[in-house]
Amino acid sequence: MTRVLLIEDDPAVQKGVVLALRRRGHDVLAAASGEEGMDALDTFRPELILLDLMLPGMSGLEVCRRVRERLQVPIIILSARSDDIDMVVGLEAGADDYVVKPASGEVLEARMRAVLRRVVPQDPAPHRPPCDADAEQHGALTIDRTGLQVFKDGEELVLAPSELKLLLFLSGSPGQVFSRQQLLEQVWEHSYYGDSRLVDACVMRLRGKIEGDPRKPGYVQTVRGFGYRFGPL
């Protein structure tokens, strides 16, 4: 069972999603506004957030940004096809995936499971830099695959689930070029021809955290016409 916070103001969509997820055994709390959703973070402590972008009052984009300032809980955007530009901005604000409305319970369940598999278990104890035996050193980055930690110049980085899995996957094969479709399949577990904007938005966010100058990336490099690779630096 997963605690799911649904932030959706459309009563029909809200009812359909709640019923579909509760039938699958999930604990679902619905909020009709961004303000209600933010209030529920501390009381309900969701393990996953389903977030509509077009909300009254506080927008879904603002909710996404505020959640990311506090938590690395997975966020899936509920998007209408007409909200294409907002959906891209939502991914850039920190969402991990998106689902186009209306979506069946089977689709929601599959996307939720894929996102939750990227989640790093929360350790209440403060993280410490790994010992040399556990760590990979890539320039200023230290990657501990066992502890699922990443450090830059000795300071631990806080990465969203998709950002961490993308970095671990790319850095596992330095110098190898992966297409966007390969990354969608390996990181997002989209077996069909998916939306490459998921990859591009995540790369942009990851570069902002690990690169010295995101405009001149040394870690996650673009190979024009092909995709992305990690280093070599």
C-alpha positions in Angstrom: 0.0 0.0 0.0 1.2 3.5 -0.9 0.1 6.8 0.6 -0.8 8.9 -2.3 -1.7 12.6 -2.2 -3.9 13.6 -5.1 -4.0 17.3 -5.8 -6.8 17.8 -8.3 -9.7 20.3 -8.4 -11.9 18.5 -11.0 -14.5 16.5 -8.9 -15.0 13.9 -11.6 -11.3 13.3 -12.1 -10.7 13.3 -8.4 -13.4 10.7 -7.8 -12.2 8.4 -10.6 -8.6 8.5 -9.5 -9.4 7.9 -5.8 -11.7 5.0 -6.6 -9.2 3.4 -9.0 -6.3 3.6 -6.5 -8.2 2.6 -3.4 -9.4 -0.5 -5.3 -5.7 -1.4 -5.7 -5.1 -1.0 -2.0 -3.6 2.4 -1.9 -4.3 5.0 0.9 -5.4 8.1 -1.0 -6.0 11.6 0.3 -7.5 14.1 -2.2 -6.9 17.8 -2.0 -8.8 20.3 -4.3 -6.2 23.1 -4.2 -2.5 23.6 -3.9 -2.9 25.1 -0.5 -4.8 22.1 0.8 -2.1 19.8 -0.7 0.7 21.7 0.9 -1.0 21.5 4.3 -1.4 17.7 3.9 2.4 17.2 3.4 3.2 17.1 7.1 0.0 15.5 8.4 -0.5 12.8 5.7 3.2 12.3 4.8 2.6 11.0 1.3 4.9 8.6 -0.4 3.9 9.8 -3.9 2.0 12.9 -5.2 -0.3 13.0 -8.2 -0.5 16.7 -9.2 -2.8 18.5 -11.5 -1.2 21.7 -13.0 -4.4 23.8 -13.5 -5.4 24.5 -9.9 -7.3 27.4 -8.3 -5.1 29.7 -6.2 -1.6 28.2 -5.9 -0.8 26.7 -9.3 0.5 23.1 -9.7 3.8 24.5 -10.8 4.2 26.4 -7.6 3.2 23.4 -5.6 5.8 21.3 -7.4 8.6 23.9 -6.7 7.6 24.2 -3.0 7.5 20.4 -2.5 10.9 20.0 -4.1 12.3 22.6 -1.7 11.3 20.4 1.2 11.0 16.8 0.0 12.2 14.4 -2.6 8.9 12.5 -2.7 8.0 11.3 -6.3 5.7 13.7 -8.2 3.7 12.6 -11.2 1.9 15.3 -13.2 -1.6 14.8 -14.3 -1.7 16.7 -17.6 -4.3 17.4 -20.3 -2.9 17.5 -23.8 -3.8 21.1 -24.1 -1.5 21.9 -21.2 1.6 20.9 -23.2 3.8 23.9 -22.3 2.8 23.9 -18.6 3.6 20.2 -18.5 7.2 20.8 -19.8 7.6 23.5 -17.2 6.3 21.1 -14.5 9.0 18.6 -15.5 11.6 21.3 -15.3 10.3 22.3 -11.8 11.0 18.8 -10.5 8.3 16.4 -11.5 9.4 12.8 -12.1 6.9 11.8 -14.7 3.5 12.7 -16.2 0.3 11.0 -17.2 -2.2 12.4 -19.7 -5.8 12.7 -18.5 -8.0 10.7 -18.5 -5.8 7.8 -17.5 -6.9 4.3 -16.6 -6.2 2.8 -13.2 -3.8 0.3 -14.9 -1.7 3.2 -16.4 -1.6 5.1 -13.1 -0.5 2.0 -11.2 2.2 1.2 -13.7 3.6 4.7 -13.6 3.5 4.9 -9.9 5.3 1.6 -9.5 8.0 2.7 -11.9 8.6 6.0 -10.1 8.6 4.4 -6.6 11.3 2.0 -7.7 13.6 5.0 -8.1 13.0 6.2 -4.5 15.9 6.2 -2.1 14.9 4.9 1.4 15.0 7.8 3.8 17.6 7.4 6.5 16.9 9.5 9.7 20.7 9.5 10.5 22.8 12.1 8.8 24.7 10.9 5.8 28.4 10.8 5.9 30.9 10.7 3.0 31.5 7.0 2.0 34.8 5.3 2.6 37.2 5.1 -0.3 36.3 1.4 -0.8 32.6 2.3 -1.5 33.1 5.4 -3.6 33.7 6.3 -7.2 35.4 9.5 -7.9 34.6 11.5 -11.0 36.2 14.9 -10.7 34.5 16.8 -7.9 31.8 14.2 -7.7 31.8 11.2 -5.3 29.2 8.5 -6.1 28.4 5.8 -3.5 26.3 3.2 -5.3 25.9 1.1 -2.2 24.6 4.0 0.0 22.9 5.7 -2.9 24.6 9.0 -2.1 26.2 11.6 -4.3 28.7 14.3 -3.0 30.1 17.3 -4.8 33.3 18.7 -3.2 32.5 16.7 -0.1 28.9 18.1 0.3 26.0 15.7 -0.1 23.6 16.5 -3.0 19.9 16.2 -2.6 18.7 14.6 -5.8 15.1 13.7 -6.8 14.5 10.0 -7.6 14.7 10.4 -11.3 17.8 12.5 -11.1 19.6 10.0 -9.0 18.7 7.0 -11.1 19.7 8.9 -14.3 23.1 9.8 -12.8 23.7 6.2 -11.5 22.8 4.8 -14.9 24.9 7.1 -17.0 27.9 7.1 -14.7 27.8 3.3 -14.7 29.1 3.3 -18.2 31.4 6.4 -18.6 31.9 7.5 -22.2 29.0 5.4 -23.6 26.3 7.3 -25.5 22.7 6.5 -24.7 19.8 7.6 -26.8 16.8 9.3 -25.2 14.7 6.3 -25.9 17.2 4.0 -24.1 17.2 6.3 -21.1 13.4 6.3 -21.1 13.4 2.5 -21.0 16.1 2.2 -18.4 15.4 5.1 -16.0 11.6 5.7 -16.5 10.7 2.2 -17.6 8.7 3.4 -20.5 8.8 0.4 -22.9 7.0 2.2 -25.7 8.2 5.2 -27.6 8.0 7.8 -24.9 8.4 11.5 -24.5 12.0 12.6 -24.7 11.1 15.8 -22.8 11.2 13.7 -19.6 14.8 13.0 -20.3 15.8 16.5 -21.3 14.1 18.1 -18.3 15.7 15.7 -15.9 19.2 16.3 -17.5 18.7 20.0 -17.1 17.8 19.7 -13.4 20.7 17.3 -12.8 23.2 19.5 -14.5 22.1 22.4 -12.3 23.1 20.4 -9.2 26.3 18.5 -10.3 28.0 20.8 -12.9 30.3 23.6 -12.1 28.8 25.5 -15.1 25.6 23.9 -16.4 26.0 25.7 -19.7 29.3 23.9 -20.2 28.6 20.4 -18.8 31.5 18.1 -18.1 29.6 15.2 -16.5 26.3 14.8 -18.4 27.3 15.7 -22.0 25.1 16.0 -25.0 26.1 14.1 -28.1 24.1 15.9 -30.8 21.9 13.7 -32.9 22.4 10.7 -30.6 21.7 11.4 -26.9 23.8 11.8 -23.7 26.9 10.3 -22.1 28.7 10.7 -18.8 32.1 12.2 -19.1 34.9 11.3 -19.4 36.1 14.5 -17.7 
